[in-house]
Amino acid sequence: MAEERVEPRLAAILCADVVGYSRLMGADEEKTLAVLKAHRRQLIDPLIGQHRGRIYAMTVCCYARRHCQERAAG
């Protein structure tokens, strides 16, 4: 029986804070989210690709989640 080789994989957790996030979201939510996504695509995604990684899950802080829910509720 052939022996299967298992490649070890590492996991990393990244937590980032954005200075002025609440102020930016209050001023222009769509623009703020677009800029943050663009920064991630330009800075983080290439590094993930270089290391054959992947983003498993993304979350937002409790304030942002609550803010979005309140806006959706009207």
C-alpha positions as CSV (number, residue, x, y, z in Angstrom):
1,M,0.0,0.0,0.0
2,A,1.4,3.4,-1.0
3,E,2.0,5.8,1.8
4,E,0.2,9.1,1.5
5,R,2.2,12.2,2.3
6,V,0.4,14.8,4.3
7,E,1.6,18.4,4.0
8,P,1.4,20.3,7.3
9,R,-0.6,23.5,7.2
10,L,-0.4,26.5,9.5
11,A,-3.2,28.7,10.5
12,A,-3.0,32.4,11.2
13,I,-5.5,34.8,12.6
14,L,-5.4,38.4,11.6
15,C,-7.3,41.0,13.6
16,A,-7.0,44.6,12.4
17,D,-8.3,47.9,13.8
18,V,-9.2,50.9,11.6
19,V,-8.5,54.3,13.2
20,G,-11.6,56.4,12.8
21,Y,-13.8,53.5,11.5
22,S,-17.0,54.7,13.2
23,R,-16.5,58.3,11.9
24,L,-15.7,57.0,8.4
25,M,-18.7,54.7,8.4
26,G,-21.0,57.5,9.6
27,A,-19.7,59.9,6.9
28,D,-19.9,57.4,4.0
29,E,-20.6,53.8,4.7
30,E,-20.4,52.5,1.0
31,K,-17.1,54.4,0.3
32,T,-15.5,53.2,3.6
33,L,-16.3,49.6,2.9
34,A,-15.1,49.9,-0.7
35,V,-11.8,51.4,0.4
36,L,-11.3,48.7,3.1
37,K,-12.0,46.0,0.5
38,A,-9.6,47.6,-2.0
39,H,-6.8,47.8,0.6
40,R,-7.4,44.1,1.5
41,R,-7.2,43.1,-2.2
42,Q,-4.0,45.2,-2.8
43,L,-2.2,44.4,0.5
44,I,-3.4,41.2,2.1
45,D,-4.7,39.0,-0.8
46,P,-1.3,38.8,-2.6
47,L,0.4,37.6,0.5
48,I,-2.2,35.0,1.1
49,G,-1.7,33.8,-2.5
50,Q,2.1,33.7,-2.1
51,H,1.7,31.3,0.8
52,R,-1.0,29.2,-0.8
53,G,-3.4,30.3,1.9
54,R,-7.1,31.2,2.0
55,I,-9.5,33.4,3.9
56,Y,-11.7,31.1,5.9
57,A,-14.1,33.6,7.4
58,M,-14.4,37.3,7.8
59,T,-16.3,39.0,10.6
60,V,-17.0,42.6,11.5
61,C,-16.9,44.1,15.0
62,C,-20.1,44.0,17.1
63,Y,-20.6,47.7,16.6
64,A,-20.6,47.5,12.8
65,R,-22.9,44.5,12.8
66,R,-25.3,46.2,15.1
67,H,-25.1,49.4,13.1
68,C,-25.9,47.6,9.8
69,Q,-28.8,45.7,11.5
70,E,-30.3,49.0,12.8
71,R,-30.0,50.7,9.4
72,A,-31.7,47.7,7.7
73,A,-34.5,47.7,10.3
74,G,-35.2,51.4,9.5
